[in-house]
Amino acid sequence: MTVSGGSSQMFWLHSVAPGLSLDFAYDEGKLPRFFASPGIAYQLAWFEGYSASGLGLTLALGADLSFGAARAKGVYVALVGRLASLTVSSRPSTPSTEPVNKLDFSSVLVCVGFQMGI
């Protein structure tokens, strides 16, 4: 990140989002199998001494290119959207000039996965 005036700073963003989702798939027994997986997740986020948590939404849209017995092997590709605007629950001991009240970890990710099965 480059700040006004030309100086650069590096920040570490951390988040964990365990949750549940439903899998809706269009499968005719041929490749590929298309899916949509809406879900809800409990979001935990940390940024430069700030922490926040709360419920958020997820949505994955993609294709599963699996094959073999019971489609146990293959590759999947998905576009995953995550909505996570969280209220800060703790702050660093030395507050910055402007207080941070929300951590927004909303994002869109491209995920590629591999399945190995018997």
C-alpha positions as CSV (number, residue, x, y, z in Angstrom):
1,M,0.0,0.0,0.0
2,T,1.4,3.4,-0.9
3,V,0.3,6.3,1.3
4,S,0.0,9.9,0.1
5,G,3.4,11.4,0.0
6,G,5.1,8.4,-1.6
7,S,5.8,6.2,1.5
8,S,5.0,2.5,1.4
9,Q,3.6,0.4,4.2
10,M,2.9,-3.3,4.5
11,F,-0.2,-4.6,6.3
12,W,-1.2,-8.2,7.3
13,L,-4.9,-9.0,7.0
14,H,-6.2,-12.2,8.6
15,S,-9.6,-13.8,8.5
16,V,-11.2,-17.1,9.2
17,A,-14.8,-17.9,8.1
18,P,-16.1,-21.3,9.2
19,G,-19.7,-21.8,8.0
20,L,-22.4,-23.9,6.4
21,S,-23.6,-23.8,2.8
22,L,-26.1,-25.5,0.6
23,D,-25.0,-27.1,-2.7
24,F,-27.3,-26.7,-5.7
25,A,-25.9,-28.5,-8.7
26,Y,-26.9,-29.1,-12.3
27,D,-25.6,-32.6,-13.2
28,E,-26.5,-34.7,-16.2
29,G,-23.8,-37.3,-15.5
30,K,-21.5,-35.6,-18.0
31,L,-18.6,-33.1,-17.5
32,P,-18.8,-30.5,-16.1
33,R,-21.2,-30.3,-13.1
34,F,-22.2,-26.6,-12.5
35,F,-23.0,-25.6,-8.9
36,A,-24.1,-22.7,-6.7
37,S,-23.5,-22.8,-3.0
38,P,-25.0,-20.0,-0.9
39,G,-24.1,-20.0,2.8
40,I,-23.6,-18.3,6.1
41,A,-20.4,-18.1,8.0
42,Y,-19.1,-16.8,11.3
43,Q,-16.4,-14.3,10.3
44,L,-13.4,-13.7,12.5
45,A,-11.0,-10.9,11.3
46,W,-7.8,-9.3,12.6
47,F,-6.0,-6.2,11.2
48,E,-3.1,-4.3,12.8
49,G,-4.2,-4.9,16.4
50,Y,-8.0,-4.5,15.6
51,S,-10.2,-7.6,15.8
52,A,-13.9,-8.1,14.8
53,S,-16.3,-11.0,14.5
54,G,-19.9,-11.6,13.3
55,L,-22.1,-13.4,10.8
56,G,-21.5,-13.0,7.1
57,L,-22.8,-14.4,3.8
58,T,-21.0,-16.4,1.2
59,L,-21.8,-17.5,-2.4
60,A,-19.8,-19.8,-4.6
61,L,-20.5,-20.3,-8.3
62,G,-18.5,-22.7,-10.3
63,A,-17.9,-25.9,-12.2
64,D,-16.8,-29.3,-11.0
65,L,-14.8,-31.2,-13.6
66,S,-14.8,-34.5,-11.7
67,F,-14.8,-38.1,-13.0
68,G,-14.2,-41.7,-11.9
69,A,-16.2,-43.8,-9.5
70,A,-18.8,-41.6,-7.8
71,R,-17.1,-38.5,-9.3
72,A,-14.4,-38.8,-6.6
73,K,-11.5,-37.4,-8.6
74,G,-11.1,-34.1,-10.5
75,V,-10.8,-30.4,-10.4
76,Y,-13.2,-27.6,-9.5
77,V,-13.1,-23.9,-10.3
78,A,-15.3,-21.4,-8.4
79,L,-15.9,-17.7,-8.1
80,V,-16.5,-17.1,-4.3
81,G,-18.1,-13.9,-3.0
82,R,-18.0,-13.1,0.7
83,L,-19.9,-10.3,2.5
84,A,-18.2,-9.5,5.9
85,S,-18.6,-6.0,7.3
86,L,-17.8,-6.5,10.9
87,T,-18.0,-4.2,14.0
88,V,-14.6,-3.8,15.8
89,S,-14.6,-5.6,19.2
90,S,-11.0,-4.7,20.3
91,R,-8.5,-2.1,19.4
92,P,-4.7,-1.7,19.8
93,S,-3.5,-0.1,23.1
94,T,-2.1,2.9,21.2
95,P,-5.0,4.2,19.2
96,S,-4.4,5.8,15.8
97,T,-5.4,9.3,15.0
98,E,-8.7,8.2,13.5
99,P,-10.6,5.3,15.2
100,V,-11.5,2.3,13.2
101,N,-15.0,1.1,13.9
102,K,-15.5,-1.5,11.1
103,L,-13.4,-4.1,9.4
104,D,-14.8,-4.9,6.0
105,F,-13.4,-8.2,4.7
106,S,-15.9,-8.5,1.8
107,S,-14.2,-10.0,-1.2
108,V,-14.4,-11.9,-4.4
109,L,-12.0,-14.8,-4.9
110,V,-11.2,-17.3,-7.6
111,C,-10.7,-20.8,-6.1
112,V,-9.3,-23.9,-7.7
113,G,-9.5,-27.2,-5.9
114,F,-8.4,-30.7,-6.4
115,Q,-10.2,-33.9,-5.4
116,M,-8.5,-37.2,-4.8
117,G,-10.6,-40.3,-4.1
118,I,-10.8,-44.0,-4.4
